[in-house]
Amino acid sequence: MPVDVAEGLAAVRAEVEGACRSLVLATPEGVRACEGALKRAAEALRQGRRVWDWQPAGEAAKSETARLQIVIRRASRLLSNASQYHAGWLRILSAMTGGYSPKGEAVPISGMWRMSIEG
């Protein structure tokens, strides 16, 4: 049975909105939740291109598309800001631990690893 385009887009939008809420939390768990929500949204869009009933898609689908675009832009801004924030802290940490190069730039941290400990 074909799925209504507007309903399908609304479900995708709900996933992206969930990703945004997770990003606003700014916790490692929130970032992991965001990743999962964005993957589910992308997969739903891929699947939707094949199974949604595009023929009768009208104003409701156009409206939902516009709402989805707004939420995707918000997620993009949140991800970009998070990236810039962490890059800034990495520069500060590099300067604090490695000092500065003769050109006045922070010396990069060598052997940078990611670790997550739960307990």
N, CA, C and O atoms as a Tinker XYZ file with bonds, in Angstrom:
   476  protein
     1  N      0.838000   -1.173000    0.000000    73     2
     2  CA     0.000000    0.000000    0.000000    64     1     3
     3  C      0.888000    1.243000    0.000000    63     2     4     5
     4  O      1.748000    1.366000    0.872000    81     3
     5  N      0.713000    2.168000   -0.945000    73     3     6
     6  CA     1.550000    3.363000   -1.011000    64     5     7
     7  C      1.351000    4.252000    0.211000    63     6     8     9
     8  O      0.249000    4.348000    0.751000    81     7
     9  N      2.409000    4.885000    0.629000    73     7    10
    10  CA     2.369000    5.790000    1.774000    64     9    11
    11  C      2.218000    7.210000    1.259000    63    10    12    13
    12  O      2.852000    7.580000    0.271000    81    11
    13  N      1.392000    8.002000    1.909000    73    11    14
    14  CA     1.210000    9.395000    1.554000    64    13    15
    15  C      2.541000   10.138000    1.715000    63    14    16    17
    16  O      3.228000    9.970000    2.722000    81    15
    17  N      2.899000   10.951000    0.731000    73    15    18
    18  CA     4.170000   11.673000    0.752000    64    17    19
    19  C      4.262000   12.586000    1.972000    63    18    20    21
    20  O      5.285000   12.605000    2.655000    81    19
    21  N      3.207000   13.336000    2.246000    73    19    22
    22  CA     3.233000   14.261000    3.384000    64    21    23
    23  C      3.457000   13.516000    4.694000    63    22    24    25
    24  O      4.210000   13.980000    5.550000    81    23
    25  N      2.811000   12.370000    4.856000    73    23    26
    26  CA     2.999000   11.573000    6.070000    64    25    27
    27  C      4.430000   11.062000    6.173000    63    26    28    29
    28  O      5.034000   11.090000    7.245000    81    27
    29  N      4.963000   10.599000    5.060000    73    27    30
    30  CA     6.341000   10.113000    5.050000    64    29    31
    31  C      7.333000   11.214000    5.376000    63    30    32    33
    32  O      8.265000   11.008000    6.155000    81    31
    33  N      7.134000   12.388000    4.779000    73    31    34
    34  CA     8.029000   13.520000    5.052000    64    33    35
    35  C      7.905000   13.981000    6.504000    63    34    36    37
    36  O      8.894000   14.384000    7.116000    81    35
    37  N      6.699000   13.922000    7.051000    73    35    38
    38  CA     6.497000   14.299000    8.455000    64    37    39
    39  C      7.259000   13.354000    9.382000    63    38    40    41
    40  O      7.826000   13.789000   10.384000    81    39
    41  N      7.273000   12.075000    9.053000    73    39    42
    42  CA     8.017000   11.110000    9.872000    64    41    43
    43  C      9.517000   11.390000    9.801000    63    42    44    45
    44  O     10.215000   11.307000   10.811000    81    43
    45  N     10.006000   11.718000    8.623000    73    43    46
    46  CA    11.425000   12.065000    8.471000    64    45    47
    47  C     11.725000   13.326000    9.269000    63    46    48    49
    48  O     12.731000   13.396000    9.974000    81    47
    49  N     10.856000   14.317000    9.158000    73    47    50
    50  CA    11.050000   15.567000    9.904000    64    49    51
    51  C     11.102000   15.303000   11.404000    63    50    52    53
    52  O     11.911000   15.905000   12.109000    81    51
    53  N     10.251000   14.412000   11.897000    73    51    54
    54  CA    10.252000   14.077000   13.327000    64    53    55
    55  C     11.602000   13.496000   13.753000    63    54    56    57
    56  O     12.092000   13.801000   14.840000    81    55
    57  N     12.203000   12.663000   12.903000    73    55    58
    58  CA    13.532000   12.108000   13.217000    64    57    59
    59  C     14.577000   13.218000   13.283000    63    58    60    61
    60  O     15.407000   13.238000   14.193000    81    59
    61  N     14.540000   14.136000   12.329000    73    59    62
    62  CA    15.526000   15.226000   12.306000    64    61    63
    63  C     15.305000   16.162000   13.491000    63    62    64    65
    64  O     16.269000   16.652000   14.080000    81    63
    65  N     14.046000   16.413000   13.845000    73    63    66
    66  CA    13.777000   17.224000   15.033000    64    65    67
    67  C     14.328000   16.548000   16.285000    63    66    68    69
    68  O     14.851000   17.217000   17.176000    81    67
    69  N     14.212000   15.220000   16.354000    73    67    70
    70  CA    14.798000   14.481000   17.474000    64    69    71
    71  C     16.307000   14.632000   17.503000    63    70    72    73
    72  O     16.901000   14.759000   18.574000    81    71
    73  N     16.928000   14.619000   16.338000    73    71    74
    74  CA    18.384000   14.822000   16.255000    64    73    75
    75  C     18.746000   16.208000   16.779000    63    74    76    77
    76  O     19.729000   16.361000   17.503000    81    75
    77  N     17.962000   17.209000   16.417000    73    75    78
    78  CA    18.221000   18.568000   16.893000    64    77    79
    79  C     18.113000   18.655000   18.410000    63    78    80    81
    80  O     18.949000   19.277000   19.066000    81    79
    81  N     17.078000   18.027000   18.963000    73    79    82
    82  CA    16.935000   18.032000   20.428000    64    81    83
    83  C     18.144000   17.373000   21.085000    63    82    84    85
    84  O     18.619000   17.835000   22.123000    81    83
    85  N     18.638000   16.298000   20.486000    73    83    86
    86  CA    19.809000   15.614000   21.045000    64    85    87
    87  C     21.045000   16.497000   20.965000    63    86    88    89
    88  O     21.859000   16.505000   21.889000    81    87
    89  N     21.196000   17.239000   19.878000    73    87    90
    90  CA    22.354000   18.120000   19.733000    64    89    91
    91  C     22.323000   19.268000   20.727000    63    90    92    93
    92  O     23.371000   19.697000   21.209000    81    91
    93  N     21.147000   19.765000   21.037000    73    91    94
    94  CA    21.018000   20.867000   21.982000    64    93    95
    95  C     21.459000   20.420000   23.373000    63    94    96    97
    96  O     21.963000   21.230000   24.151000    81    95
    97  N     21.275000   19.146000   23.691000    73    95    98
    98  CA    21.703000   18.627000   24.994000    64    97    99
    99  C     23.209000   18.716000   25.163000    63    98   100   101
   100  O     23.703000   18.856000   26.283000    81    99
   101  N     23.946000   18.637000   24.057000    73    99   102
   102  CA    25.410000   18.766000   24.044000    64   101   103
   103  C     26.106000   17.757000   24.967000    63   102   104   105
   104  O     27.080000   18.094000   25.641000    81   103
   105  N     25.611000   16.546000   24.990000    73   103   106
   106  CA    26.245000   15.478000   25.751000    64   105   107
   107  C     26.729000   14.412000   24.775000    63   106   108   109
   108  O     26.226000   14.334000   23.655000    81   107
   109  N     27.700000   13.587000   25.180000    73   107   110
   110  CA    28.121000   12.493000   24.298000    64   109   111
   111  C     26.955000   11.581000   23.912000    63   110   112   113
   112  O     26.880000   11.106000   22.779000    81   111
   113  N     26.050000   11.342000   24.860000    73   111   114
   114  CA    24.895000   10.506000   24.576000    64   113   115
   115  C     23.992000   11.174000   23.539000    63   114   116   117
   116  O     23.441000   10.518000   22.655000    81   115
   117  N     23.853000   12.499000   23.670000    73   115   118
   118  CA    23.036000   13.257000   22.732000    64   117   119
   119  C     23.590000   13.209000   21.320000    63   118   120   121
   120  O     22.840000   13.095000   20.351000    81   119
   121  N     24.912000   13.298000   21.212000    73   119   122
   122  CA    25.542000   13.230000   19.892000    64   121   123
   123  C     25.333000   11.848000   19.285000    63   122   124   125
   124  O     25.052000   11.731000   18.093000    81   123
   125  N     25.467000   10.804000   20.093000    73   123   126
   126  CA    25.218000    9.449000   19.581000    64   125   127
   127  C     23.767000    9.287000   19.148000    63   126   128   129
   128  O     23.487000    8.683000   18.113000    81   127
   129  N     22.847000    9.828000   19.941000    73   127   130
   130  CA    21.428000    9.754000   19.585000    64   129   131
   131  C     21.158000   10.529000   18.297000    63   130   132   133
   132  O     20.357000   10.102000   17.466000    81   131
   133  N     21.819000   11.651000   18.140000    73   131   134
   134  CA    21.667000   12.457000   16.929000    64   133   135
   135  C     22.115000   11.673000   15.711000    63   134   136   137
   136  O     21.443000   11.678000   14.680000    81   135
   137  N     23.236000   11.007000   15.826000    73   135   138
   138  CA    23.753000   10.222000   14.706000    64   137   139
   139  C     22.735000    9.161000   14.275000    63   138   140   141
   140  O     22.469000    8.990000   13.086000    81   139
   141  N     22.179000    8.464000   15.244000    73   139   142
   142  CA    21.182000    7.440000   14.929000    64   141   143
   143  C     19.936000    8.024000   14.280000    63   142   144   145
   144  O     19.407000    7.457000   13.324000    81   143
   145  N     19.466000    9.156000   14.795000    73   143   146
   146  CA    18.261000    9.783000   14.244000    64   145   147
   147  C     18.505000   10.252000   12.815000    63   146   148   149
   148  O     17.638000   10.091000   11.956000    81   147
   149  N     19.676000   10.831000   12.549000    73   147   150
   150  CA    19.966000   11.302000   11.194000    64   149   151
   151  C     20.122000   10.135000   10.213000    63   150   152   153
   152  O     19.725000   10.234000    9.052000    81   151
   153  N     20.697000    9.045000   10.683000    73   151   154
   154  CA    20.800000    7.862000    9.812000    64   153   155
   155  C     19.415000    7.320000    9.476000    63   154   156   157
   156  O     19.140000    6.961000    8.331000    81   155
   157  N     18.542000    7.264000   10.488000    73   155   158
   158  CA    17.179000    6.782000   10.242000    64   157   159
   159  C     16.437000    7.707000    9.278000    63   158   160   161
   160  O     15.709000    7.239000    8.403000    81   159
   161  N     16.621000    9.014000    9.436000    73   159   162
   162  CA    15.962000    9.977000    8.543000    64   161   163
   163  C     16.454000    9.818000    7.112000    63   162   164   165
   164  O     15.658000    9.818000    6.172000    81   163
   165  N     17.762000    9.684000    6.948000    73   163   166
   166  CA    18.313000    9.518000    5.596000    64   165   167
   167  C     17.804000    8.233000    4.952000    63   166   168   169
   168  O     17.467000    8.213000    3.768000    81   167
   169  N     17.752000    7.171000    5.731000    73   167   170
   170  CA    17.263000    5.893000    5.189000    64   169   171
   171  C     15.779000    5.987000    4.838000    63   170   172   173
   172  O     15.344000    5.444000    3.823000    81   171
   173  N     15.010000    6.668000    5.668000    73   171   174
   174  CA    13.584000    6.830000    5.379000    64   173   175
   175  C     13.377000    7.624000    4.090000    63   174   176   177
   176  O     12.472000    7.323000    3.312000    81   175
   177  N     14.208000    8.629000    3.865000    73   175   178
   178  CA    14.110000    9.386000    2.614000    64   177   179
   179  C     14.465000    8.515000    1.413000    63   178   180   181
   180  O     13.805000    8.567000    0.376000    81   179
   181  N     15.522000    7.711000    1.571000    73   179   182
   182  CA    15.895000    6.797000    0.474000    64   181   183
   183  C     14.761000    5.829000    0.154000    63   182   184   185
   184  O     14.399000    5.637000   -1.007000    81   183
   185  N     14.215000    5.230000    1.192000    73   183   186
   186  CA    13.114000    4.288000    1.004000    64   185   187
   187  C     11.877000    4.996000    0.456000    63   186   188   189
   188  O     11.171000    4.462000   -0.399000    81   187
   189  N     11.628000    6.182000    0.950000    73   187   190
   190  CA    10.456000    6.923000    0.542000    64   189   191
   191  C     10.428000    7.266000   -0.934000    63   190   192   193
   192  O      9.365000    7.299000   -1.554000    81   191
   193  N     11.573000    7.516000   -1.479000    73   191   194
   194  CA    11.618000    7.827000   -2.913000    64   193   195
   195  C     11.020000    6.694000   -3.735000    63   194   196   197
   196  O     10.473000    6.917000   -4.814000    81   195
   197  N     11.131000    5.471000   -3.210000    73   195   198
   198  CA    10.611000    4.308000   -3.938000    64   197   199
   199  C      9.164000    3.983000   -3.596000    63   198   200   201
   200  O      8.411000    3.554000   -4.470000    81   199
   201  N      8.760000    4.176000   -2.349000    73   199   202
   202  CA     7.461000    3.652000   -1.921000    64   201   203
   203  C      6.377000    4.706000   -1.728000    63   202   204   205
   204  O      5.196000    4.361000   -1.696000    81   203
   205  N      6.735000    5.960000   -1.601000    73   203   206
   206  CA     5.712000    6.967000   -1.391000    64   205   207
   207  C      4.921000    7.177000   -2.680000    63   206   208   209
   208  O      5.457000    7.068000   -3.783000    81   207
   209  N      3.669000    7.473000   -2.517000    73   207   210
   210  CA     2.778000    7.721000   -3.654000    64   209   211
   211  C      2.914000    9.194000   -4.065000    63   210   212   213
   212  O      2.269000   10.072000   -3.493000    81   211
   213  N      3.751000    9.438000   -5.049000    73   211   214
   214  CA     4.072000   10.808000   -5.462000    64   213   215
   215  C      3.001000   11.430000   -6.350000    63   214   216   217
   216  O      2.957000   12.653000   -6.476000    81   215
   217  N      2.155000   10.648000   -6.955000    73   215   218
   218  CA     1.172000   11.180000   -7.906000    64   217   219
   219  C      0.241000   12.229000   -7.289000    63   218   220   221
   220  O      0.127000   13.331000   -7.825000    81   219
   221  N     -0.425000   11.910000   -6.177000    73   219   222
   222  CA    -1.354000   12.900000   -5.646000    64   221   223
   223  C     -0.690000   13.923000   -4.710000    63   222   224   225
   224  O     -1.385000   14.709000   -4.066000    81   223
   225  N      0.645000   13.918000   -4.630000    73   223   226
   226  CA     1.329000   14.833000   -3.717000    64   225   227
   227  C      0.958000   16.270000   -4.069000    63   226   228   229
   228  O      1.222000   16.737000   -5.177000    81   227
   229  N      0.359000   16.948000   -3.137000    73   227   230
   230  CA    -0.116000   18.307000   -3.393000    64   229   231
   231  C      0.446000   19.293000   -2.401000    63   230   232   233
   232  O      1.621000   19.241000   -2.035000    81   231
   233  N     -0.421000   20.196000   -1.973000    73   231   234
   234  CA     0.002000   21.270000   -1.070000    64   233   235
   235  C      0.517000   20.746000    0.263000    63   234   236   237
   236  O      1.460000   21.307000    0.821000    81   235
   237  N     -0.078000   19.692000    0.777000    73   235   238
   238  CA     0.377000   19.136000    2.062000    64   237   239
   239  C      1.817000   18.648000    1.941000    63   238   240   241
   240  O      2.624000   18.863000    2.845000    81   239
   241  N      2.139000   17.996000    0.833000    73   239   242
   242  CA     3.506000   17.510000    0.619000    64   241   243
   243  C      4.466000   18.678000    0.446000    63   242   244   245
   244  O      5.586000   18.636000    0.956000    81   243
   245  N      4.046000   19.714000   -0.261000    73   243   246
   246  CA     4.907000   20.894000   -0.444000    64   245   247
   247  C      5.174000   21.578000    0.891000    63   246   248   249
   248  O      6.299000   21.985000    1.182000    81   247
   249  N      4.129000   21.696000    1.691000    73   247   250
   250  CA     4.262000   22.314000    3.005000    64   249   251
   251  C      5.193000   21.504000    3.902000    63   250   252   253
   252  O      6.048000   22.058000    4.594000    81   251
   253  N      5.016000   20.189000    3.878000    73   251   254
   254  CA     5.859000   19.316000    4.703000    64   253   255
   255  C      7.306000   19.346000    4.220000    63   254   256   257
   256  O      8.230000   19.276000    5.030000    81   255
   257  N      7.506000   19.449000    2.922000    73   255   258
   258  CA     8.857000   19.563000    2.365000    64   257   259
   259  C      9.532000   20.829000    2.883000    63   258   260   261
   260  O     10.700000   20.796000    3.270000    81   259
   261  N      8.808000   21.936000    2.893000    73   259   262
   262  CA     9.363000   23.196000    3.393000    64   261   263
   263  C      9.710000   23.086000    4.875000    63   262   264   265
   264  O     10.759000   23.567000    5.303000    81   263
   265  N      8.848000   22.463000    5.650000    73   263   266
   266  CA     9.123000   22.281000    7.078000    64   265   267
   267  C     10.350000   21.394000    7.297000    63   266   268   269
   268  O     11.171000   21.661000    8.175000    81   267
   269  N     10.466000   20.340000    6.491000    73   267   270
   270  CA    11.625000   19.454000    6.589000    64   269   271
   271  C     12.913000   20.203000    6.252000    63   270   272   273
   272  O     13.929000   20.017000    6.922000    81   271
   273  N     12.879000   21.039000    5.230000    73   271   274
   274  CA    14.064000   21.808000    4.860000    64   273   275
   275  C     14.510000   22.731000    5.989000    63   274   276   277
   276  O     15.706000   22.869000    6.247000    81   275
   277  N     13.553000   23.360000    6.658000    73   275   278
   278  CA    13.879000   24.243000    7.787000    64   277   279
   279  C     14.558000   23.455000    8.903000    63   278   280   281
   280  O     15.551000   23.910000    9.471000    81   279
   281  N     14.028000   22.283000    9.214000    73   279   282
   282  CA    14.595000   21.469000   10.298000    64   281   283
   283  C     15.980000   20.943000    9.907000    63   282   284   285
   284  O     16.871000   20.863000   10.753000    81   283
   285  N     16.164000   20.588000    8.641000    73   283   286
   286  CA    17.475000   20.118000    8.187000    64   285   287
   287  C     18.497000   21.247000    8.291000    63   286   288   289
   288  O     19.636000   21.013000    8.694000    81   287
   289  N     18.103000   22.467000    7.931000    73   287   290
   290  CA    19.024000   23.611000    8.069000    64   289   291
   291  C     19.398000   23.828000    9.530000    63   290   292   293
   292  O     20.546000   24.142000    9.846000    81   291
   293  N     18.419000   23.657000   10.416000    73   291   294
   294  CA    18.700000   23.817000   11.854000    64   293   295
   295  C     19.701000   22.760000   12.322000    63   294   296   297
   296  O     20.649000   23.072000   13.043000    81   295
   297  N     19.489000   21.523000   11.910000    73   295   298
   298  CA    20.429000   20.455000   12.285000    64   297   299
   299  C     21.816000   20.757000   11.732000    63   298   300   301
   300  O     22.816000   20.527000   12.411000    81   299
   301  N     21.886000   21.265000   10.520000    73   299   302
   302  CA    23.163000   21.608000    9.913000    64   301   303
   303  C     23.885000   22.690000   10.723000    63   302   304   305
   304  O     25.086000   22.595000   10.972000    81   303
   305  N     23.134000   23.720000   11.129000    73   303   306
   306  CA    23.746000   24.785000   11.937000    64   305   307
   307  C     24.228000   24.253000   13.288000    63   306   308   309
   308  O     25.315000   24.602000   13.748000    81   307
   309  N     23.417000   23.414000   13.914000    73   307   310
   310  CA    23.813000   22.852000   15.207000    64   309   311
   311  C     25.081000   22.004000   15.073000    63   310   312   313
   312  O     25.984000   22.104000   15.903000    81   311
   313  N     25.150000   21.173000   14.031000    73   311   314
   314  CA    26.342000   20.349000   13.814000    64   313   315
   315  C     27.561000   21.206000   13.507000    63   314   316   317
   316  O     28.655000   20.929000   13.999000    81   315
   317  N     27.382000   22.240000   12.704000    73   315   318
   318  CA    28.484000   23.138000   12.362000    64   317   319
   319  C     28.991000   23.872000   13.605000    63   318   320   321
   320  O     30.198000   23.985000   13.819000    81   319
   321  N     28.056000   24.368000   14.421000    73   319   322
   322  CA    28.464000   25.062000   15.647000    64   321   323
   323  C     29.190000   24.126000   16.605000    63   322   324   325
   324  O     30.169000   24.519000   17.240000    81   323
   325  N     28.717000   22.899000   16.710000    73   323   326
   326  CA    29.389000   21.928000   17.585000    64   325   327
   327  C     30.800000   21.650000   17.086000    63   326   328   329
   328  O     31.739000   21.562000   17.877000    81   327
   329  N     30.945000   21.514000   15.786000    73   327   330
   330  CA    32.263000   21.270000   15.203000    64   329   331
   331  C     33.203000   22.443000   15.478000    63   330   332   333
   332  O     34.350000   22.241000   15.876000    81   331
   333  N     32.722000   23.659000   15.266000    73   331   334
   334  CA    33.548000   24.841000   15.511000    64   333   335
   335  C     33.919000   24.967000   16.983000    63   334   336   337
   336  O     35.048000   25.327000   17.319000    81   335
   337  N     32.971000   24.672000   17.847000    73   335   338
   338  CA    33.214000   24.734000   19.289000    64   337   339
   339  C     34.342000   23.780000   19.689000    63   338   340   341
   340  O     35.277000   24.164000   20.392000    81   339
   341  N     34.238000   22.537000   19.231000    73   339   342
   342  CA    35.248000   21.551000   19.608000    64   341   343
   343  C     36.590000   21.828000   18.939000    63   342   344   345
   344  O     37.635000   21.570000   19.534000    81   343
   345  N     36.581000   22.345000   17.724000    73   343   346
   346  CA    37.836000   22.717000   17.060000    64   345   347
   347  C     38.528000   23.835000   17.839000    63   346   348   349
   348  O     39.752000   23.840000   17.965000    81   347
   349  N     37.755000   24.772000   18.354000    73   347   350
   350  CA    38.322000   25.852000   19.165000    64   349   351
   351  C     38.970000   25.329000   20.439000    63   350   352   353
   352  O     40.071000   25.739000   20.806000    81   351
   353  N     38.269000   24.418000   21.107000    73   351   354
   354  CA    38.841000   23.834000   22.317000    64   353   355
   355  C     40.080000   22.999000   22.005000    63   354   356   357
   356  O     41.015000   22.963000   22.805000    81   355
   357  N     40.099000   22.338000   20.868000    73   355   358
   358  CA    41.275000   21.563000   20.479000    64   357   359
   359  C     42.469000   22.487000   20.253000    63   358   360   361
   360  O     43.590000   22.154000   20.635000    81   359
   361  N     42.232000   23.657000   19.629000    73   359   362
   362  CA    43.323000   24.627000   19.453000    64   361   363
   363  C     43.852000   25.101000   20.801000    63   362   364   365
   364  O     45.062000   25.211000   20.999000    81   363
   365  N     42.931000   25.382000   21.730000    73   363   366
   366  CA    43.349000   25.827000   23.067000    64   365   367
   367  C     44.144000   24.729000   23.765000    63   366   368   369
   368  O     45.195000   24.999000   24.346000    81   367
   369  N     43.653000   23.505000   23.714000    73   367   370
   370  CA    44.347000   22.383000   24.345000    64   369   371
   371  C     45.719000   22.171000   23.711000    63   370   372   373
   372  O     46.695000   21.893000   24.408000    81   371
   373  N     45.790000   22.303000   22.395000    73   371   374
   374  CA    47.071000   22.159000   21.703000    64   373   375
   375  C     48.062000   23.207000   22.179000    63   374   376   377
   376  O     49.224000   22.894000   22.435000    81   375
   377  N     47.613000   24.438000   22.297000    73   375   378
   378  CA    48.486000   25.519000   22.745000    64   377   379
   379  C     48.935000   25.304000   24.186000    63   378   380   381
   380  O     50.082000   25.585000   24.537000    81   379
   381  N     48.018000   24.802000   25.021000    73   379   382
   382  CA    48.349000   24.596000   26.431000    64   381   383
   383  C     49.325000   23.444000   26.624000    63   382   384   385
   384  O     50.179000   23.505000   27.508000    81   383
   385  N     49.214000   22.401000   25.818000    73   383   386
   386  CA    50.062000   21.230000   26.022000    64   385   387
   387  C     51.295000   21.215000   25.132000    63   386   388   389
   388  O     52.333000   20.689000   25.531000    81   387
   389  N     51.202000   21.778000   23.943000    73   387   390
   390  CA    52.324000   21.708000   23.009000    64   389   391
   391  C     53.011000   23.026000   22.768000    63   390   392   393
   392  O     54.062000   23.071000   22.128000    81   391
   393  N     52.434000   24.104000   23.272000    73   391   394
   394  CA    53.021000   25.408000   23.048000    64   393   395
   395  C     52.715000   25.915000   21.645000    63   394   396   397
   396  O     51.735000   25.527000   21.009000    81   395
   397  N     53.598000   26.799000   21.194000    73   395   398
   398  CA    53.390000   27.430000   19.896000    64   397   399
   399  C     54.573000   27.157000   18.983000    63   398   400   401
   400  O     55.695000   26.945000   19.442000    81   399
   401  N     54.309000   27.165000   17.698000    73   399   402
   402  CA    55.367000   27.000000   16.697000    64   401   403
   403  C     56.066000   28.351000   16.515000    63   402   404   405
   404  O     55.576000   29.371000   17.000000    81   403
   405  N     57.205000   28.361000   15.821000    73   403   406
   406  CA    57.886000   29.637000   15.554000    64   405   407
   407  C     57.007000   30.641000   14.799000    63   406   408   409
   408  O     57.250000   31.847000   14.862000    81   407
   409  N     55.992000   30.151000   14.091000    73   407   410
   410  CA    55.076000   31.037000   13.370000    64   409   411
   411  C     53.951000   31.563000   14.267000    63   410   412   413
   412  O     53.123000   32.350000   13.810000    81   411
   413  N     53.909000   31.142000   15.533000    73   411   414
   414  CA    52.890000   31.599000   16.456000    64   413   415
   415  C     51.609000   30.780000   16.447000    63   414   416   417
   416  O     50.605000   31.183000   17.033000    81   415
   417  N     51.644000   29.625000   15.780000    73   415   418
   418  CA    50.471000   28.762000   15.735000    64   417   419
   419  C     50.583000   27.692000   16.811000    63   418   420   421
   420  O     51.687000   27.283000   17.173000    81   419
   421  N     49.454000   27.243000   17.317000    73   419   422
   422  CA    49.458000   26.175000   18.320000    64   421   423
   423  C     50.017000   24.904000   17.689000    63   422   424   425
   424  O     49.663000   24.546000   16.565000    81   423
   425  N     50.896000   24.230000   18.430000    73   423   426
   426  CA    51.468000   22.973000   17.954000    64   425   427
   427  C     50.394000   21.897000   18.068000    63   426   428   429
   428  O     49.810000   21.728000   19.138000    81   427
   429  N     50.121000   21.162000   16.984000    73   427   430
   430  CA    49.089000   20.124000   17.045000    64   429   431
   431  C     49.438000   19.034000   18.053000    63   430   432   433
   432  O     50.607000   18.709000   18.261000    81   431
   433  N     48.428000   18.495000   18.655000    73   431   434
   434  CA    48.610000   17.393000   19.590000    64   433   435
   435  C     48.847000   16.133000   18.773000    63   434   436   437
   436  O     48.060000   15.802000   17.886000    81   435
   437  N     49.928000   15.436000   19.073000    73   435   438
   438  CA    50.194000   14.196000   18.341000    64   437   439
   439  C     49.540000   13.030000   19.066000    63   438   440   441
   440  O     49.397000   13.035000   20.288000    81   439
   441  N     49.146000   12.030000   18.283000    73   439   442
   442  CA    48.555000   10.820000   18.866000    64   441   443
   443  C     47.211000   11.060000   19.514000    63   442   444   445
   444  O     46.899000   10.466000   20.546000    81   443
   445  N     46.421000   11.920000   18.922000    73   443   446
   446  CA    45.105000   12.221000   19.476000    64   445   447
   447  C     44.201000   11.001000   19.334000    63   446   448   449
   448  O     44.042000   10.470000   18.236000    81   447
   449  N     43.603000   10.554000   20.450000    73   447   450
   450  CA    42.731000    9.392000   20.441000    64   449   451
   451  C     41.383000    9.785000   20.997000    63   450   452   453
   452  O     41.256000   10.734000   21.771000    81   451
   453  N     40.375000    9.030000   20.585000    73   451   454
   454  CA    39.042000    9.194000   21.161000    64   453   455
   455  C     38.810000    8.044000   22.121000    63   454   456   457
   456  O     39.115000    6.891000   21.819000    81   455
   457  N     38.267000    8.375000   23.279000    73   455   458
   458  CA    37.971000    7.344000   24.257000    64   457   459
   459  C     36.654000    7.683000   24.921000    63   458   460   461
   460  O     36.378000    8.843000   25.226000    81   459
   461  N     35.858000    6.678000   25.139000    73   459   462
   462  CA    34.602000    6.853000   25.833000    64   461   463
   463  C     34.544000    5.821000   26.944000    63   462   464   465
   464  O     34.668000    4.621000   26.701000    81   463
   465  N     34.356000    6.298000   28.154000    73   463   466
   466  CA    34.300000    5.404000   29.300000    64   465   467
   467  C     32.947000    5.534000   29.958000    63   466   468   469
   468  O     32.511000    6.636000   30.292000    81   467
   469  N     32.295000    4.428000   30.141000    73   467   470
   470  CA    31.008000    4.421000   30.841000    64   469   471
   471  C     31.138000    3.536000   32.064000    63   470   472   473
   472  O     31.842000    2.527000   32.040000    81   471
   473  N     30.477000    3.907000   33.100000    73   471   474
   474  CA    30.560000    3.055000   34.265000    64   473   475
   475  C     29.811000    3.560000   35.426000    63   474   476
   476  O     29.803000    2.924000   36.480000    81   475
